[in-house]
Amino acid sequence: MGQWVWVVRVGRVGLRAEPAHGSAQVSELLWGEPQDILEERRGWVYVRGWLDGYAGWVPAGALGPAYWDGSGWQVVQRRSLYQHNRRLAGWVEAGALFPRSGVWLTAQGEYRLVSPEGQPSGLPSWRAIWRLFRQAPYLWGGKSPSGIDCSGLVQLAFRLRGQLLPRDAHQQAAFLPPIPSPEVGDLVFFTSASNPSGRISHVGIYLGRGRVLHATPAAGVHIAPLRSLHTHVIHSFRRGVGEDFVI
């Protein structure tokens, strides 16, 4: 059953801690991500994401009402153009969402990808995920190949593979079951080396043979030996798959 929802209508927009452009960015919202509006203040809205429950402030103009048909979600697999009523309107990043029908219906007409049939079929391999995000710069709160942080990389990588995860590393760890040792696609969580018993503050994707795919301020998105992160220590391994989390 369908319903009207508020969705992000720009390629991406910073999610802020406070209703001001100079406020800290806590995350980003991508085109088509559905939101609940909880508060309005001086041209800003406080929103909470439908799919991950993450909350923050965005300019009110970044959202628009759209009809979701209830069919589920498709995930944009690579940066793509979208159109509004057959007029090119802008770019959307990999990881953006649109209904399985391929169309966002709005009061102003239809929004759709220019060539949804051009999106790769099937779920991307970890090699394809690596190619998509390779050398992406580190950006605190970032959630796209244009700039991303460690937990944003994990959240988007799993979304591209059809699974939903929370936004922050400590939330992801609480969401997934612990395991004694990792296999390819499992997650590795870290705490600070200066406070090993503190809160989880970093996460990476295990690629096998002692390697991890992660994003760090020093090197952006890269593959590194599992035990080469001298600023952090391994906290736990978590199973990175689960049928209950499928989009």
Secondary structure as GFF3:
##gff-version 3
##sequence-region A 1 247
A	DSSP	beta_strand	3	8	.	.	.	ID=ss1
A	DSSP	beta_strand	12	16	.	.	.	ID=ss2
A	DSSP	beta_strand	25	30	.	.	.	ID=ss3
A	DSSP	beta_strand	34	41	.	.	.	ID=ss4
A	DSSP	beta_strand	44	49	.	.	.	ID=ss5
A	DSSP	beta_strand	55	59	.	.	.	ID=ss6
A	DSSP	three_ten_helix	60	62	.	.	.	ID=ss7
A	DSSP	beta_strand	63	68	.	.	.	ID=ss8
A	DSSP	beta_strand	73	75	.	.	.	ID=ss9
A	DSSP	beta_strand	80	84	.	.	.	ID=ss10
A	DSSP	beta_strand	87	92	.	.	.	ID=ss11
A	DSSP	beta_strand	97	99	.	.	.	ID=ss12
A	DSSP	beta_strand	103	106	.	.	.	ID=ss13
A	DSSP	beta_strand	109	113	.	.	.	ID=ss14
A	DSSP	three_ten_helix	116	118	.	.	.	ID=ss15
A	DSSP	alpha_helix	126	133	.	.	.	ID=ss16
A	DSSP	beta_strand	143	144	.	.	.	ID=ss17
A	DSSP	beta_strand	147	148	.	.	.	ID=ss18
A	DSSP	alpha_helix	150	160	.	.	.	ID=ss19
A	DSSP	alpha_helix	169	175	.	.	.	ID=ss20
A	DSSP	beta_strand	178	179	.	.	.	ID=ss21
A	DSSP	beta_strand	187	192	.	.	.	ID=ss22
A	DSSP	beta_strand	202	208	.	.	.	ID=ss23
A	DSSP	beta_strand	211	216	.	.	.	ID=ss24
A	DSSP	beta_strand	220	225	.	.	.	ID=ss25
A	DSSP	beta_strand	232	238	.	.	.	ID=ss26
A	DSSP	three_ten_helix	243	245	.	.	.	ID=ss27
###
